[in-house]
Amino acid sequence: MEKSQKPIVRKELVFPFIMITSLFFLWGIANDLTNPMVSAFKKVMPELSNFEAALVQLAFYGGYATMAIPAALFIRRYSYKKGILLGLALYAVGAFLFYPAASYEQFGFFLASLYVLTFGLAFLETTANPFVLSMGDAETATQRLNLSQAFNPMGSLLGMLVAQIFVIQSLRSDDYSTEAYNALGIAEKAAIRENDLGIISYPYIALGILVLVILLIIALTKFPTVKKEAEISLKASFAKLLKNKGYYEGVIAQAFYVGAQIMCWTFIFQYVDEMNMDRSPDEQLTATWYNMAAMVLFLSGRWICTWLLKYIKSARLMLYFAMGGVICCALTILLPGILGLYALVGISICMSLMFPTIYGIALKDMGDEAKLGSAGLVMAIVGGALMPPLQAAILDWGGPGFSDVQLLGFVPEVRFSFVLPLFCLVVVGIYSYRSLHRT
């Protein structure tokens, strides 16, 4: 192990680095404010199946797939700063659309609002990640991106806290059992629904205001000019990317990684709900606190990995963590009760370095073509849109509950469903192994 002597960020680039890194915090809030909404919408709109409620993630992460390439073409034509400003504007518009969505009380309107919001996030991620990679020596690029990404889970923690305190704990529909809610009159149900959908919308409206403030600050900030390399044609750029195994395999690995991350952070709520079925009212577990514990581990892992990458090759370190994640997923499935929940929480530290490390490996030595290459890696976030509905479909196997079917005679479907994150982390492990033998 050879320690790198080059600085992660040069002194003259510290301030612009901080400005760009603040965006990682901002989209972290949106990501993890939204994850608990699958469970929240299911409670407020009990007519939704588990699969239909999970369409929240399809709408949210589907926006990345839709807008990633247009975002890359925009910043290729204009600049990083203009891409950031447009991304923040779209982010704010999507957040403010929650107000009319709550007024009309239509689930589809909420999905459309999330879809627009992630148009903005696609711009921000397509812009910020390659910008950070370019802000210093190529040898320290992966470390630099891990450092910036370490602030993303801080935003995620804030999003989780807001979701728990201002949304989940305030939902009136969560105060009733299924039988008691069904026994209510039409007017009472309508009043509860109106109240709860308003509660869901408030944090997004507040977030839209925050985003506008940040947009104004960045608009008034002077960014350094990034040196442009000679650009080749768009057609030649695509051809170059498709010939790069490390890149297109990285896009595939990223899609499976994001799928694993979103599934683990979304369905921990259903995992805990199934555990609570056998617990008395005073012994009920709160899923958000365990989800936040997972995020603390994730954040800790990001900082630890930023240090470890000074000594261990990124692909090798990611292989070790992928193996650890597979083991934790297996324990989540097989272990009953609190031990399985602890294993589920533990998956997060294993996932902590994966997104920025896959990014860094896939875009290594790309120069200005990293702008277009970044789009493919942001599109890969669509894994977070496609995988959760598949996991929700497993939860629907035996009915609307989470333990209607016992697989292997002792594994309820909610636990068995984590076979999907396990498979995803196997794919990341394979990419790590192949990358290690390419370097």
C-alpha positions, 0 to 999 in steps of 0.5 A: 500500500502506497500513500498518495502524497498529492492533495485531494483539493488544491488551496486555490480550489477550496472555495469552489469545491465547497460550493459544489459540495454543498449541492451533494447535501442538497440532493441528499435531503430530497432523496431521503425525504422521499424514501419514507413516502412509499410507506406514508402514501400507503397509509394515507391512501390504503387503496394503493397496493404495495406495488402502486405505492412503490411507484413513488420511487419509479417517478423519483428515480425515473426523472434521472433516466429521462433528463441525464443525457439532455443535462449532459448535452446542455453543460457540454454546450454551455457551462457547469454553472448554467447547468447548476442553475437550471438544475436548481430551478427545476428542483424548485418547480418540482417541489412547489408542485406538491402544493397543487398535488395536495389540493387535488388529492391525486396520487398521479399528481404527486408522482408527476411532481417528483418526476419534475423535481428529479429533472433538476437533480439529474442536472445537478448530479450530471454537473457536480460529479464530473466537476469535482473529478476535474478539480485537482489531480487525476490521481486523487479524483476518486478520493475527492469525489468520495469526500464530496459524496460524504456530505450527501448522507448528511443531507439524507439524515436531515431528510429522514429526520424531517420525514419522521418528525414532520410527516410520519409522526403527524399522519392522522391515518397512522393512528388507526388500525385497518379495521378502525379506519374502515369503520369511519364515515366518508366525511371523516376519511376525507378530512383525514386524507386532506390533512395528511396529504397536506402534511406530506406536501409541506416539507417539499414546499419548504425545500423549494424555498431553500433551493431558490435561496441557494440558486440566488447565492450561486447565481451571484458567485463567480466560478473559476473557468474550467479548462476545456479539452478539444471536443470530438463530435457527439457521435465519436464521443458515444462510440468512444464510450461504448468501446470503454469496458470500464465505463459501460460496465460501470454504468451497469454496476451503478444501476444495480448499486443504486437499486440496492441502496434504494431498496434497503432504505425504502423497505426497512419500513416494511421490514420493521412493520412486519416485526411490529405485528408481534409486539405490544403497543409499548414495544413498537419499533420506529423504522426511521431511527433504524434508517437513520442509524443506517445513514450514520453508518453510511456517512461514517463509511464515506469518511473512513473510505476517503482515508482508506483510499490513500492506501488501498486501490479503489477497486480492491476496497470496493470488492471487500465492501461488496462481499460484506454487503452480500453477507449482510443481505443474507443475514437480513433474509435468514435471521429473525427479529432484531438480529435481521434488522441489525444486519439490514442496517449494517448493509449501509456501511458496506454500500458507503463507498460504492457510488463515487468509487464506481463513478471514479473508476468508470470516468478515469482518464476521460478528460472533457468526455466525462461530461457525456460519460457522466450522463450514463452514470446518472441515467444508471440511477434508474436502478432506483426506479426499477428495483423497488417496484420489483421488491414491492411485487414480492411483498404482494405475493400473498396479499397486502401484508408483509408475511402472508407467505413463508418462503422455505417454511420460515422466511416471510416475503418481506425478508425474502424480498432482500434477495434483490439487494443481495443480487445487486451487490453481487453485480457490484462485486463482479465489477470491482473484481473485473476493474481490479484486473484491468488496472 
